[in-house]
Amino acid sequence: MTPPRPRATYLAALIALTVAVWPPAVAARGSANIAALQVALRAQRLYAGSVDGVDGLGTAAAVRRLQRRSGLDADGIAGPLTRRTLGRRGRPALGSRVVGPRDRGWDVAALQFLLAWRGFPSGAIDGGFGAHTGAALIRYQRWAGLRADGRAGPATLRSLQLVAPRASAALSFPVVAPLGDRFGPRGDRFHSGIDLLATAGTPVRAAGAGTVTFAGWDSGGYGNLVVIDHADGVSSWYAHLSRIDVTSGTRVTTATQVGLVGATGAATGPHMHFEVRLRGAVTDPLAALR
């Protein structure tokens, strides 16, 4: 194993990289209604951006294209007449019904967006309530102490509107490397962690003290995966490793090498996908990293 880098050198390198390439702010949640609008516009092939809930220039331009195509005043505002042109994707409003299996529409897309930001992404944010959305909803309801019936009624929707969970742990960067994709919307899906763009074979170290609860192959796309349980329900995940250097049950410290950067699983190139979860809910790792 490669010996740990002296802590002073490690921190100096980390600070230099942070100043040079890392955006200072943690990603903020957009509007669920704007996200539902973006889903409908993507289905019309008028919007190619991410379903991020942000009413930016790309979304407004797509609305104007829809309005011109439909013979409406092209003001870029998705009012009732504009939403009507979207058909079933433009209705019903979020909260106007209890949403459940096989439902489709505006409110389902908004629900999927809210679930993702509360830590329970359900795959594609597409406005269709399928098996993945149902499973994510049940996991969220259990996490939040709600009745886990797999239907989004008033209590569930009120709970989903709360601030996204954040892990209270103070963790260290597992790899010193530039930041790739951040936590948050990516296309019509939700990226559940951050990507650290390190070269293949770079040592990966535990982000904090804890116990390894999983070390092996994950068939869901993570490839070679290590999961470490920290205090207070916080866990850290290290995915796409080329090699795993710990076993389940191992006690680790921040200096412990858990593996090497790779491109296993669903990775398209070498990088380290890193997640921080709170009692199973994915959270923004940048909020926990020192």
N, C-alpha and C positions, 0 to 999 in steps of 0.2 A: 504493500500500500504506500501511496505517496504521503509523506509526513505532513501534518497540518501546517499551513502557512502561519507565521507569527502573527498574533492578533493585531498588532499595531500596523503591520504592512497590509493585512487584510482590510482593516477599516479605512486606511488611507486610499487604497485602490477603490473600495466601494464608494467612498465619498466623491472621488474624482469622477467615477462613472455616473453617479447619481446627478451631479451637477451638469455633466456633459449631455446625457442622453435620456434621462428620465423625466417625464412630465411631473410637475409637483403635486397636482391635485388627484385625489381618488375619484374614480368615475362616479357620476351622479345619475340617478334614475330619471328618465324622461316621463312623458305622459302616456298612460295606457291607451287613451283615446287616440292620440297621435300615432301610437304604434299600430292600433287597429286600422287606422286610415292607411298607413304605409303598407300593411299586409294586403289591403284591398287594391291599392295602386300597383303593388308588385304583381298581383294576379292579372291585372289589366296590361302588364308590361309597360307601365308608364313610369315606374320608379325602380331603380336598380341598387339603391343604397341599403344600408343596414336598417333593420327594424329596431331603431334606437329610441323612439318616442320623442325625438327632437324635431320641432317645427322649423327646420332650416330651409336654406335656399333650394335644395334638391327636392324636398317634399312640396314646397310651394310651387315650384316649376312643374312638377308632376300633376298637381291639382289644376293648374292653369291649362295644361294639355288636355286633361279630362274635360274641363269646362268648355274649351274651344271645340273639342270633338262632339260634345253634347249640345252645342248651340247656346251655352250659358255665358253670362258675363264672366270673363276670365280675370277674376280678382284674386285668385290663389287661396281663397278661404273656403273650407269645406263645410258650407252651411247645409240646411235640410235638403234643398234642391240638388245640390251636388252629391250628397250622400245617397239620394234616391237613385241617381244614375249608376251607382255601384251595385244595385240589386241586393241580393241576400247578404253580400259582404258589407253592405252599408248599414245593416240593422241586425238585431235590435240593440238598443242602448244598454251599456253595462249597468246591471242592477235592476233591469226591467223584468227579469225572470230568473228563476233558479236554473243554473246552467248544469247540464249533466251529459252522460254518454250519448253520442251520435248527434249532439247539437252542433250547429255550424253558425258562423256569422261574426259580426263585429264584436259582440260581448265575449265570445270564445277567444278571439285573438287578444283582446284586452286581458282576459284571465290568464292566458299563457304568458303574456309579458309580465304581469304582476307576480306570478309564480316564480318566474326566472329570477327576478330581482329580490324576491324573498328567500332565495337559496335553493329553489327546486325547479331547475329547467326541465322542460318536457319534450325536448327535441325541437322540431321545426315549429316556429310560431306562424301558423298558417290558417287559423280560424276554424280548425276542425277538431272536435273533441273525440280523440281516439284513445287507444289503450295507454299510450305514453302520458297523455295529459291526465287521464284518470288516475294512473299510478302516482304521478307527481302530486296531484291534488290530495290524495289520501295520505301520502307521506307528509305533506305540509300540515294537514289537519291534525295528524298525530303529534307532529312537532310542536304545534301551537296549542295543543290541549283542547282541540275542538272535536265535535262528533265527526268521526272519520267515515262519512257516508259516500264520499266521492262525488258530491254535488255541491256547487258553489252558490249557497244562499246568502242572505244578508249578513249573518255572523262571519262567515268565511270571507266575504268581500270586504267587510270592515277591517278584519284582521290583516288582510293583504295590503291594505292601504297604509299600514304602519311603516316606520322607518326600517330599512333592510338591516338584518342582523350584522354585527361586527364582532370579531373575536377580540377578547381583551388581552390575549397573550402578547408578549413582546418577543418576536422571533427574529432570527438573523437570516440574511440571504444565504440560501444553500449553494449558490454559484455566483461568482462575480462575472457578470456578463450584461450586455445591452438588453433592453426590454423589447420583446416582439409584441405579439398580440396581448392586449390587456384583458382584464376581467370585464365582461359586459357583452353587449350585442355584437354579433359578427354575422353579417348576412341576415338570413332568416332564423338564425340560431343564437345561442347564448354561450359565450366562452366562460367556462366555470373556474378559470384560474388565470395565471399569467405565464407567458412563455419567455424563458431566459435563453438567449441565442448564443449558447456556448458550443464549442466544437466537440465532435465526438471524442469520447475518452476523457473529458474533463471530469475531475473528481466532484462528486456531489456530497455535501455534508448535511447532517441533520440541522434543521432550523432552530431546534431547541431540545432541551432534555425531555426524555420520555421513554415510552416502551413501543417497540415495533409490534404492530398488530396484524400486519400483512406484509409479506415479502414473496412475490412470485409473479406468475403470468396472469394478466387480467384480460379476459376475452371480450370485454366491452370497448376496447379501443385504446386503453392505457398502455398496453404492452407490458414490459417488465415494470412492476409497480412496487413501491414501498410506501406503507402508511404508518405514521408514528402518532401515538396517542399522547397528548400533553395534558396539563391540568385543566380542570373546569370545562370539560367537554370539547376542548379544542384538539383537532387533529390536523396533521400536515401530510400532503400527498406528493409523491415524487414519481412522475410518469415517463414513459418512453426510454427507460434506462437501457444501456447496452449490456450492463452487468450489475448484479445485485450483490452487495458485500455484507449483508446482515440477514438474520433469520428471525422469524416470528418469535416474540418473547424476549428479544435482546433489549437490554437497557442501553440507551444512548445518551450522549451529551452533545452539545453544539459542535464539538470538534470531530465527532464520529463520522467517518466516511461511510455512506450508505450504498454507494454505487457509482457508476460512470454514466455520463451523458451519452445518449444514443438516439435512435430513431425507430424504436420498436412500436408495435401496435399500429394505430392509425396515423402516426406522424408522417409528414411528407419530407422531412429532412431532420438532421440532428438539432435537437434543442431539449431543454428541460422544462416540461410542463409542471407547474407548481400550484397546488391548491391549499387553501386553509378552510377547514369546515368547523362549524359550531354545532355540536350535537347532530351532525349529519347535514346541516344546511351549508351550502357553499357561500363563502363570504369573500370580499375583495381582499386578496393577500396584502396589497399595499397598505391597508389600514393596520395590519399586524406587524409588518416588517419594520425593523429599526433602521 
